[in-house]
């Protein structure tokens, strides 16, 4: 009977150590995923900024003769930027 209790305690200790090791591994993996997520979020923001800059440049390239159309494009871009900012804040 005493031997059985010792075996069960040994098994419990081994199971505890295995779970502890797994928890540490999962915490490290979670931290790595968080860092990747942050990197990707920054990359997305930068790419969106580049797209907005390109759209703005395209609006100005429409030419001075068609300034009304350029103004409309700029207004749409401003509204889109405002919408993106409100989405990022919310």
Secondary structure, 3 states (H helix, E strand, C coil): CHHHHHHHHHHHHHHHHHHHHHHHHHHHHHHHHHHHHHHHHHHHHHHHHHHHHHHHHHHHHCCCCCHHHHHHHHHHHHHHHHHHHHHHHC
